Amino acid sequence: MDIVIEGNLFIDGKIKKGCVGIDEGRIVSIKKILEGENHFDFGEKLIFPAGLDVHVHFREPGQTEKEDFFTGTRAAAMGGITFVMDMPNNKPPAMDSDALERKIKTVKNKACIDFALYGGIGEDSDIPAMAQKCKAFKMYLSGDNEMFVPIGKMEYVLQKVKESGRILAVHAESPDCIKRNEARNLSEHERNRPVRCEIEEIKKIMEINRGVGTKIHICHVSSSRSIDVLKGSGASMGVTPHHIFFSTSSKFRYEAMGKVNPPLRHEEERMKLFESVRHGFDGIIESDHAPHLLDEKENFLTAPSGMPGVDTSLPLMMEEVKRERMSLSMVHRMMCVNPARTFGINKGAIEAGRDADLLVIDFRESEIKSYSKCGWSAYEKRKGIYPSHVFLRGEMIVENGEFAGGEGMGKMIL
């Protein structure tokens, strides 16, 4: 065997002392005692599957002053994420086969973890051609975005996505509901984009899809009421850490650090969402990592929406485990099993045949820090549990809390 990793293994919801045997990047054996050419004994530390983040914006091409594919994937690795799916909101957007091909050539040798790409859909997109170069599609239901499909063409687009065998990720906010008023603070921003805008669009897309049967993923659900609407629909859904940890009452260095779309909700709504996630939520925790320069966040009126998060999602969830507000099984389901199963990625569990993407965790707290190129985090002054070591297909890319990987180590997955 090439590599053996020994410690307290998290398998099937239980922790058991043992060894993971790895050959050619895959787990080949799990036993109490194994021998290999390279043996890593982590004693009583937890060996946990690495996380998957299916919603990131790494800003390349077009806005690499905020993030690029190397810095974004490095930040992910430091936070215990070994697979990401990058959104098509680039400059220019990845909305056709040629744009996707250019993006692939730009980023493929920069990634230090595995990745997949979304293709953006407009009303005239060549979906079959794009499906050869992306893992999933992204669509907005608001006309102020290039990736917008009018209601009259929605069923046709859904059918084409279904025929491609890909998943359609949807940003669900009703354009008819959103108020275009200027917002000077988080409360006004939330008032302009209330929960009903989200619920209306979720209901609309699910009704249109009822007779089509396309696989749909609703991104960044911000209300427990939206979760209730989606239960039993067959759609997958994502919730971000910022929607469960922050509200319009939260205090930031600059208030616009909390400006995101869909917006942060009022504290009562946030608490209900958090409780929904803690009790029976069968969806995905996704970061919606959307970095901007800090000086862009100084003026709320002009600040772009979005915050970084790929490097903090899993540390924040593990902190909840330490506080006994979540279980390891919950984190495993929401950040490993569900994203891997939904998007068809051979990761997310310690079992034979899976990619050997593993974390070593000792549950020592540290202050949340930014590993993103943008250099800031809305979670500053909070605590998190970072992995001490991270393995990507058996290769150590984080060692004793320091990055040990390199550009080009990541593979694109279709």
N, C-alpha and C positions, 0 to 999 in steps of 0.2 A: 504494500500500500504506500502511496506517495506521502500522505499526511494523516496523522491521527490527532484529534482534538479531544482532550479529556476534561471533564468537569461535571457539574450538575446539569444534566440535559433536560430541557423542557420538551416533553413528548406526550401527545394525547392528553394535554391538560394536567399532567403530573410531572414532578421533578424527580429524576432518578440519576444516581451516580453511574457514569459510564463513559464510553469512548465512541467517537464518530470517525469512521474510516473513510478516506477520500481518495479517489483516483480520477485523474483527468477532469477535475473540477466538479465531480458529482459525488454524492454520498453513496457509498457502496456497501457499508456495513455499520451496524450499531450493536455493540456488545459491551459487556462489563469491562473486559480487558482486550486490548488490541495492540499490535505492534506495527510501526511504520517507519519509513526512512526519516521523517520529521515528526517528532512527537511533542505536542504542546500540552502541558499539564497545568490546568488552571485551578486545580485544587477544588475548593468549595464554591467557586464563582459560578454564576448561572450562564449556561450556554443556551442562547435563545435565537430563533430564526431572525434574520435581518428583515427590516421593514421594506415595504413597497409603497411608493408615493405616485399615484396615478394622475396627479394634477399639479404640474409646475410650469412656470414661465421663465425660461432661462435667458431670454432676451437676445439670443443670437440666431440669425443675423439682425443687425439694425440698431440695437441699444446696448452694446457691450460695455459701455461705461457703467451700467447698472449691474450686469451679470454677464458672464459668458459660459460656454458649455463646460469648460474645465472648472472654473470657480464654482459653478452651480453643482456639478456632480461631486466635487471635493467637499462642499458644504454638506451635501446629502450624506456622504460617507461618514463625516465626523458626527453626524446625528444618527447613525445606525441604519441608514437607508442605502440599499444596494441596487435598487431598480427604480427608475423614474419614467413617467410618460410626459413628454414636453408638448405644450400647447402650441397652436400654429399662429399665435398673435405676434408675429414678427414684422419687421419692416424690410422688405415686403412680406405680407402674410403668406404662409404656406398653404395656398388655396388651389393649386393645380399641380399636375405631375412634374412639370419643369421646376417649379418653385420648391417642391419637396426634394427633388433630386439635387438641386443646388444646396439646400439646407443639409442634406445627408453628407455631401462632400465637405461642407464647411465644418460640421461638428463631429463626424465619426471618429476622427483621430484625436479628439480632445477629451472624450469622456473617460473618466476613471472609474465609473460603475456602469452597469448595463442599463440600456434605455430603449424606449420606443417613442415614436412620433405620432401625433395627431395630424390629420389633414383637415383644413378648414373648409366648410361647405357654404357656397353661395347658391343662388337659384340656377346657375348655369354650369355648375361644377361637373367635371368628367369623373364621376365617382368610381367606375370600374378601373380606370387608369390610375387614379390616386391610390386605390386599395392595394396596388402592388408595392407601394412604397410607405404605407403607414399602417399602424396597428389598429387605429380607431379614428373616428371622425368627430369633429366639434361643430356645433351649430348654436347660434344665438337666436333668440326669439324677439329681439329688439332691433328695429331698423336703423339704429345709430351705430351699428357695427357692420363691417364688410361681410362677416360670416352670418348673413341673415337670409332666411328663406321666407317669402311671403306665404300667408296662410293657404292661398290657392294652389301652391306647388308643394305643400308639405307632404301630402300623401305620396306623390310621385317620388320625392326625395327619400322618404322612409322606405319605399319599396326598393329603390336602387341600393340603399345601404344594406337592406336585408339580403339582397342578391349577392352583395359583395362578401357577406359573412362577417362583416365588421360590426363593432358596437358604435352607437351614436351617443356622444356625450352632449348634454344640453344645458346651457345657461338659461334658467327659467325665470324671467322677469317680464311681465306684460308691458309692451310699449304703450298701450292705451292707458295703462294705470299709472305709469311713472310720471311724476310731475317734473317739469324741466326748470323749476325754480332754482335760484342760487341757494346753496346751503352754506351757512357760516359756521356750523358746528355739527357734531355727531347726531344730535337729536333732530336737527333740521334735515340732515342727510337721510336719516331713517324715515322721517315724515314724508319725504319725497318719493321713497321707494318702500312702501309698507309691505307687510307680510302678504296681504291679499294679492299684490302683484305677482308674487312667487306662486301662490296657490292657484290663481287663475290660469297661469301658463302651464303649470303641472297638469291640471285637469284637462286643458285644451290639447296638449301634446299626447296625453294618454288616451284621450277619446279618439283622436285621429288615428292613433296607432292600434286601436282595438281591432280593427279589421286587417291590419298589416302584419303585426307581430314582429317588428324590428326589435332587436336588443337595445334597450335604452338605459343610459346612466344619467341620472339627474345630479348635476354638480352642486356643491356647496349649499346644501339645504340649510336654511337658517332658522327654522321654526319646528317645534314639535307637531304643530298642526299639519305641516307639509309631510312630515314622516307618517302621520296617520293617513293622509290622503294616498300615499304611495304603498302602504301596506297591502299586500295581496295583489298588487298590480303587475308583478313580474319584472318591474324595473329595478335596477340597482340604484343606490344613492350614496352620495358622499356628504360628510359633515366635516368642517374645518375646526381645528383647535381654537382659532380666534372667535368663532361663533359660540363655542361652549365656555370659553374662559373670559371673554370680554363683553361688555355691554356699552350702551351710550353713556353710562355713568362712570366708566373706567377712566382713570387718569393716565395721561401719557406726557412725555416731555413736550411734544407738539401734538395737539389734539388730532391733527390729520394723520398721525401715525396709525390711528385706528380707522381711517377712512378706507372702506372696502366696498365692493359690490358682489352680492347683495350686502346691505349695510349691517353693522352691528345692531342688535335689537335692544329693547329696554330690558332692564334687569329681570323683571318677572318672566319675560319671554325667554331670556337666556337660561334662567334656572330650570324652566320647563324643558328646554332643549337638552340641557345637561342631564336631567333625570331620564329623559327618553333614551339618550345614548347609554346611560348606565343600566337601564332596565329593558332588555328585549330588543335593542337595536341590532339589526343584522346587516348593517351597511358597512361603509368604508370611511376611515379617517384619512382625509386628503388635505395637504397643506394649502393648496392654491398659492404656492410660493410665487409672489409677484413683486419683486424688489424695485424700489425707486431710490434715487439719491436722497439723502436726508434733507438737503436744503430745499428739495421740491416739496417737502412736507411742512415747511414753516408756515405757509399761508394756506389756510383751509380752503378758501374760495378757488384757488388755482391748483391745489394739490391733486395729482392723479390718484386714482383709487388703487389699492393693493399694498400688501406688506410681505416681507420675507417670512419663511417658515419651514422650508424643507429640512433645515438643520435643527429645528426645535420640536417638531411634532412628537417624535418618539421619546425624547428626554422628558417632555411634559407629561406624556401618558405614563411613563414609568414612575414619575413622581407621584402620580395619582395612585399607582399600585402601592408605593411605599406608604402613602397616607391612608391606605385601605379604602379608597373611594372607588377603585376599580380593581379587577383581578387580572393576573397574567393571562388567563384564558380570554378575557375580553379584549385585551390589547392584541393578543395573538390573532384573534378572529378578525378584528377591525383593520389591523395594519399589515397582516401577513396572509392569512387564509382567504379572506374575502376578495382583496384585490387580485391575488394570484388566480383564484378560481374565476372571477368575473372576466378578467382580460386574458386568460389562458397563458399564464406565465409559470414556468416550472420551478417555482421558488416557494418560500413561505412556510416550510415545515421541515422538521428533522426526520426524514424518512428516506429509505433507499431509493435512488433514482432521481432525487431532487438536486438542484444546484446546491453546492455547499456554501451558501451565503449565511454566515453565522455571526452572532454578537457575543461578546463576553461582558457580563454586567455584574458589578459588585455592590450596587445600590448605594454608593457614596454620592451624596448630594454635592452639586457645585452650582454657582450662579450661572444662569443662562447667558450665553455669549453668542455673538454673531460670527459665523464662518462664511457668510455671504460676502460677495464683492462690495455690496452696498454698504456694509459696515455697521449696520444697526439692527436692533430687534425691538419689537413692541413689548417683548417679555422681559426687558431689562429689569433687574432686581428680583426676578422670580428665581426659584430653584428648579433644577432639572437633574435627571439621572442619565449621564452619557455613558455609552459603552467604552470600556478601556481598550478593547480590541475589536476589529471588524475584519471579517474574511469575505472575499468575493470569489466564488468558485474555488475555494480552498486557498487563495492567495491573501496574505495579510495586507490590508490597505490602511488600517489604523493600528498603531502599536503603542501601548501605554499612553493613549490619549493624543498621540501625535500622528499626523498624516504620513503614511508610508507607501502610498500608491503612486500612480503616475498617469500622465496623459496616454490615452490609447488602450488602457487596460479594459475599458468597458466595451461591450459588444452591443450592436443594435439588434433588437429582437422584432421580428415581423409576425 
